[in-house]
Each structure stands twice: as structure tokens, then as C-alpha cells.
Amino acid sequence: MATIRPFRGIRYRLSDAGDLSRVITQPYDRIHDAEQAAYYALHPRNFVRIEMGLRDPDMPGDNVYTRARACAQSWLDQGVLARDTAPALYVIEQRFITPDGRARTRRGFTAALQLTRFDEGIILPHERTLSGPKTDRLNLTRATETAWGHIFALYPDPANRINQILQPFLETHAPMVAREQVIEPAVEQRLWVVDDAAIIAAVVEEMAPKRRLIIADGHHRYETALNYRDEMRARQPDAPVNAAFNFGLVTFVSMSDPGLTILPTHRLIHSYARLSSNELLGALAPWFDAQPIPGREAWLQALSDAPDDRPAFGFYDGAHTLLTLRSRQTMDQLAPERHQAWRALDVAVLHRIVLEHVMGLTQDSIARQENIRYLRDAGPGYEAVDRGEANFLFALNPTRIEQVRACAEAGEIMPQKSTDFYPKIISGWVALPLTGLIE
């Protein structure tokens, strides 16, 4: 069962709700050097100083983690951050425009989730994790004793019961409204603190029997929470079950939410010399139908219209080609060890047949991104190919939520960058203290 609890969150206390736009950030794994600099310049108390602070200079007693701890403690002492006086659930409603021009709204609620191992079947992964990010997040958690970053999880709720439970409160309480300013500024964040005991109890009860929740984003954060829990259990073997370190900071979104959006992640191939684009297309001929399509708009439309039961992706080398797998039996032969749900993925077909079997890239080299760049926006990829700075671009359709669910339930780990859930859950809106008890 999925055991969730309301909690007394740590939140910004600023003079007006509009200021929140200048202090919230994207999750740490979306913040690179340019974004970090922009967040630092945006506000002297921007959350980046905790989430992804400057690392130079770093020494044993003065490093990014000790500075994050000092920053958080200073802001708590000054009242910039404060802990809520009563347990609550925290609702986030995100309004945005998808690349196809449609307006959408996605709603989630944040609670403390009792942590369980994946083999217990309460919550399931769909992506592989790397040791570096987990070490980084664990060091931050140890230093600050707080869960700052949100795990984004999907839960089954075909009747939309939980959103119905929350709706009366949201309709009668004005939200705080903010826009993250650096990476996803077009997304409007509407935020509520739900402290109504009856509504909280109803949501907790509705979530209790649920199993097979799926991590959409935050695999590293979830595994870090488990590692921290295990460390603390070893130190405090007599701690009660409601010790805060037994819980993770999770924002839950219904799998049936009409605003649930997955964007594609395209693959740009660069610095690759083994096969020219013509040689590659020739080598793929035994397995793929290659359809030249004049014009990018028609090509993208043909890709979008590809039938769900025939894996397909676009190929751009200056000309536009649609590649469609002729027979699913090819994947049965080349990936017999994988579940049929995995073998049906466009991105799995691309990785196993094209990148690995034909192009000769290894899984390790792909993980290191030696010849591959991942792009949410294909535009820079087209330009890089046209300028001769890259070999070719593979354009993909988004992975469908039913495919994510099928792979997770089969225990399959999808290829790297198979999903891009949009928008991300913002950081800095509410945090979970990991000391004491969940109350």
C-alpha cells in the first residue's frame, strides 16, 4: 500500500506571492552553468544556492554542501524560510502550452511518501540511475537533513477521485501564482497549501490501497532517499516508523490527468566516422522501410501519423527520411532477453538496431554521450547537421504513458532519455525536513 502523510513543510516567506517567481528553480539536473548563473543573478535568495550552488572553491570544511547548509540555516534564522505550523498537503497546478499549441493544465499534490524498495511493488522505476548524481544528492541530504528536490510520481486514478476531493478547497482558496524565470518561464505555477484535516484524511485514505506507482522524474532522488533512510536506520535502529527519514518528498500526478504530457527527446549524432548517412541507410535497408519525404512539415506530420504498432522515427541528414520497422520479429531476434513492452518502443528500436547493432555504438559509449546529444528541441540539431557540425539527427515521437506503465510493470528499464515529462516539478516551493517525526 502507498502510505502518504501530510507534513509541516519548509517554504519561502516573502513579501508577496509574485516574489516567488524569482526564487524557485528547475530541478538540479536541469541546471547547468548558464542556468545556474541566471538563477544566481535573479535574486540573492534564489533557491539555486541550496539546490545547485557554486562549487568553486571546494574544500573539506567549506564546500557546496556545507554552504547549502549554512544558507538554509541563515534563511531559516532570518525568516526567509519557515516551517509551516500545521501538517498539510501541497497542491501544484501547472498551466502551459504544448509544442502543438494546445493549452493544458496538470495538477499534482505533494506529500511525504513512506519509502519502499522497488521489489515491494509500491513504486516502480522506468529509468537507469548513475552513481555520480546519487552521491551528489546524498551529500546534500546529509549536510542539510532535508529533502529539497521533489520526486515526481504517477498514480493510478481512472475515476479522478483525488482531484475531486481536492477541488472544493482549491475553488475556495486563492492560490499563490508564480512563473519559473529561467528554463520554463512560460509555465504558470498555481500553488495551494491544503491544511483542511478532512480533505487530507480523504486523500490519504484514497491513496492507501494503491500500488504500482511509477517514478516519472526523480529516480536519482528516490534512490538517494532510500540510501539516506538506510544510513539513518543503521544509526537509529529504535526509531519509530514515522521517523521523517523513512519518507520521501513526492509530488503525485494521476496517470489519467488530461494535462499529463510527455515530450520526445531527439538524438543528434556527431563525431561519428564509421558510416556515412548513405551507407547507414543502405545498412538499415534489410530491416526498415525508408521513405523520403520532401519538406520538414510533411516529414514531421508523417512521423506523428505513424501507427502505434509499427516503431518509426525520422532521419535527417540534410534530407528528410521516415524509417519504419518492417517486422517486430527483428526486435524479438536482437533483444530476446527484453520484455515485449520494451521491444515495442520506438526508442528501444533506435538504440538496439540502429545505434548499437548497425552503427556499432556501445551501451557504455551511449551512456557517456560520446557520439550523441539529447535534444528536446530538434531545431539546433537541424542547424548542426546543416553546418556540418553533426552527422545526422534522429527525430522521435514521444513515448506514450501506457508504454511507460507497461515497461515499469514488467520491470524493464527504458533506454536513457526515453521520456521527458513536461513541465518539471519546480524546486524551492516546499521542502521536507528529515529530522524528528512526520507530523
Long-range contacts (C-beta under 8 A, 24 or more apart in sequence): 1-122, 1-208, 1-209, 1-210, 1-211, 2-113, 2-114, 2-122, 2-123, 2-155, 2-207, 2-208, 2-209, 2-210, 2-211, 2-213, 3-113, 3-114, 3-208, 4-111, 4-112, 4-113, 4-114, 4-203, 4-204, 4-207, 4-250, 4-252, 5-87, 5-111, 5-112, 5-114, 5-204, 5-242, 5-247, 5-438, 6-87, 6-88, 6-89, 6-111, 6-112, 6-200, 6-204, 7-87, 7-88, 7-111, 7-112, 7-244, 7-247, 7-432, 7-433, 7-438, 7-439, 8-83, 8-84, 8-85, 8-86, 8-87, 8-88, 8-433, 8-439, 9-83, 9-84, 9-88, 9-90, 9-110, 9-193, 9-430, 9-431, 9-432, 10-76, 10-81, 10-82, 10-83, 10-84, 10-146, 10-430, 10-431, 10-432, 10-433, 11-81, 11-82, 11-83, 11-84, 11-193, 11-429, 11-430, 11-431, 12-45, 12-80, 12-81, 12-428, 13-79, 13-80, 13-81, 13-82, 14-80, 17-176, 17-177, 17-178, 18-177, 18-178, 19-43, 20-176, 20-178, 20-191, 20-429, 21-178, 21-179, 21-180, 21-181, 22-46, 22-181, 23-47, 23-428, 24-178, 24-180, 24-189, 24-426, 24-427, 24-428, 24-429, 25-51, 25-52, 25-180, 25-182, 25-426, 25-427, 25-428, 26-180, 26-182, 26-183, 26-184, 26-424, 26-426, 26-427, 27-51, 27-149, 27-150, 27-217, 27-218, 27-424, 27-425, 27-427, 28-52, 28-136, 28-137, 28-149, 28-427, 29-133, 29-220, 30-183, 30-424, 31-183, 35-182, 35-183, 38-181, 38-182, 39-182, 42-181, 42-182, 45-75, 45-80, 46-428, 47-148, 47-427, 47-428, 50-144, 50-148, 50-428, 51-148, 51-149, 51-427, 51-428, 64-140, 65-139, 65-140, 65-142, 65-143, 65-144, 66-143, 68-140, 68-143, 68-144, 69-143, 69-144, 72-144, 72-146, 83-433, 84-193, 84-195, 86-195, 87-195, 87-200, 87-439, 88-193, 88-194, 88-195, 88-200, 89-194, 89-199, 89-200, 89-203, 90-191, 90-192, 90-193, 90-194, 90-429, 90-430, 91-166, 91-170, 91-191, 91-192, 91-194, 92-189, 92-190, 92-191, 92-251, 92-425, 92-426, 92-429, 93-170, 93-175, 93-189, 93-190, 93-191, 93-192, 94-187, 94-188, 94-189, 94-190, 94-259, 94-423, 95-187, 95-188, 95-190, 96-184, 96-186, 96-187, 96-188, 96-259, 96-261, 96-422, 96-423, 97-186, 98-261, 98-422, 99-263, 104-258, 104-259, 104-261, 105-258, 105-259, 106-253, 106-257, 106-259, 106-260, 106-261, 106-423, 107-163, 107-166, 107-253, 107-254, 107-257, 107-259, 108-152, 108-251, 108-252, 108-253, 108-425, 109-162, 109-166, 109-194, 109-203, 109-251, 109-252, 110-150, 110-249, 110-250, 110-251, 110-252, 110-430, 111-203, 111-204, 111-207, 111-250, 111-252, 112-244, 112-247, 112-248, 112-249, 112-250, 112-432, 112-438, 113-151, 113-153, 113-247, 113-248, 113-250, 114-241, 114-246, 114-247, 115-222, 115-225, 115-226, 115-229, 115-246, 115-247, 115-248, 117-226, 121-211, 121-212, 122-211, 122-212, 122-213, 123-153, 123-212, 123-213, 123-214, 123-215, 123-222, 124-212, 124-213, 124-214, 124-215, 124-408, 124-409, 124-411, 125-214, 125-215, 125-219, 125-222, 125-408, 125-413, 126-214, 126-215, 126-404, 126-407, 126-408, 126-412, 126-413, 126-414, 126-418, 126-419, 127-215, 127-219, 127-413, 127-414, 127-416, 127-418, 127-419, 128-219, 128-413, 128-416, 129-219, 129-220, 129-223, 130-220, 130-367, 133-220, 134-220, 134-223, 134-224, 134-227, 137-220, 137-221, 137-224, 138-224, 138-227, 138-228, 141-224, 141-225, 141-228, 141-434, 142-228, 142-231, 145-433, 145-434, 145-435, 146-431, 146-432, 146-433, 146-434, 147-221, 147-225, 147-248, 147-249, 147-431, 147-432, 147-434, 148-249, 148-427, 148-428, 148-431, 149-218, 149-221, 149-249, 149-427, 150-218, 150-221, 150-249, 150-250, 150-251, 150-425, 150-426, 150-427, 151-215, 151-217, 151-218, 151-221, 151-222, 151-225, 151-248, 151-249, 151-250, 151-251, 152-215, 152-216, 152-217, 152-218, 152-250, 152-251, 152-253, 152-421, 152-424, 152-425, 153-213, 153-214, 153-215, 153-216, 153-218, 153-250, 153-251, 153-252, 153-253, 154-213, 154-214, 154-215, 154-216, 154-252, 154-253, 154-254, 154-255, 154-260, 154-401, 154-404, 154-405, 155-207, 155-210, 155-213, 155-252, 155-253, 155-254, 155-255, 156-210, 156-212, 156-213, 156-254, 156-255, 156-256, 157-206, 157-210, 157-254, 157-255, 157-256, 158-256, 160-254, 160-256, 160-257, 161-206, 162-203, 162-206, 162-207, 162-252, 162-254, 163-254, 163-257, 165-199, 165-202, 165-203, 165-206, 166-194, 166-199, 166-203, 168-199, 169-194, 169-196, 169-199, 178-426, 180-426, 184-422, 184-423, 184-424, 187-423, 189-426, 189-429, 191-429, 207-252, 212-408, 212-409, 213-252, 214-255, 214-404, 214-405, 214-408, 216-253, 216-404, 216-419, 216-421, 217-421, 217-424, 217-425, 218-425, 221-248, 221-249, 222-248, 225-249, 228-434, 232-434, 240-437, 242-437, 242-438, 242-439, 243-436, 243-437, 243-438, 244-432, 244-433, 244-434, 244-435, 244-436, 244-437, 244-438, 245-434, 245-435, 246-438, 247-432, 247-434, 247-438, 248-432, 249-430, 249-431, 249-432, 251-425, 255-401, 255-405, 260-401, 260-421, 261-421, 261-422, 261-423, 262-398, 262-399, 262-400, 262-401, 262-404, 262-419, 262-420, 262-421, 262-422, 263-376, 263-398, 263-420, 263-421, 263-422, 264-376, 264-395, 264-396, 264-397, 264-398, 264-399, 264-420, 265-374, 265-375, 265-376, 265-396, 265-417, 265-418, 265-419, 265-420, 266-374, 266-375, 266-376, 266-378, 266-381, 266-393, 266-394, 266-395, 266-396, 267-350, 267-355, 267-372, 267-373, 267-374, 267-375, 267-393, 267-394, 267-396, 268-372, 268-373, 268-374, 268-375, 268-380, 268-381, 268-384, 268-385, 268-390, 268-393, 268-394, 269-359, 269-371, 269-372, 269-390, 269-391, 269-392, 269-393, 269-394, 270-371, 270-372, 270-373, 270-384, 270-389, 270-390, 270-391, 271-370, 271-371, 271-391, 272-359, 272-371, 272-391, 274-359, 274-360, 275-358, 275-359, 277-315, 277-317, 277-318, 277-391, 277-392, 280-354, 280-358, 280-359, 280-392, 281-315, 281-321, 283-358, 284-323, 284-353, 284-354, 284-358, 287-325, 287-326, 287-327, 287-330, 287-353, 288-323, 288-324, 288-325, 288-326, 289-323, 289-324, 289-326, 290-315, 290-321, 290-322, 290-323, 291-321, 291-322, 291-323, 291-324, 292-319, 292-320, 292-321, 293-320, 293-321, 293-322, 294-320, 295-320, 296-320, 296-382, 300-395, 303-395, 303-397, 304-397, 306-397, 308-400, 309-344, 311-344, 311-345, 311-346, 311-348, 311-349, 312-346, 312-397, 313-346, 313-349, 313-350, 313-394, 313-395, 313-396, 313-397, 314-393, 314-394, 314-395, 314-396, 315-392, 315-393, 315-394, 315-395, 316-381, 316-382, 316-385, 316-392, 316-393, 316-394, 316-395, 317-385, 317-391, 317-392, 317-393, 318-385, 318-386, 323-354, 325-349, 325-353, 338-412, 339-407, 339-410, 339-411, 339-412, 341-403, 341-406, 341-407, 341-410, 341-412, 342-407, 342-410, 342-412, 342-414, 344-403, 345-399, 345-403, 345-407, 345-414, 345-415, 345-418, 346-396, 346-397, 346-399, 347-396, 347-399, 347-414, 347-415, 347-417, 347-418, 348-414, 348-415, 348-418, 350-394, 350-396, 350-415, 351-415, 354-394, 366-416, 367-416, 374-416, 374-417, 376-420
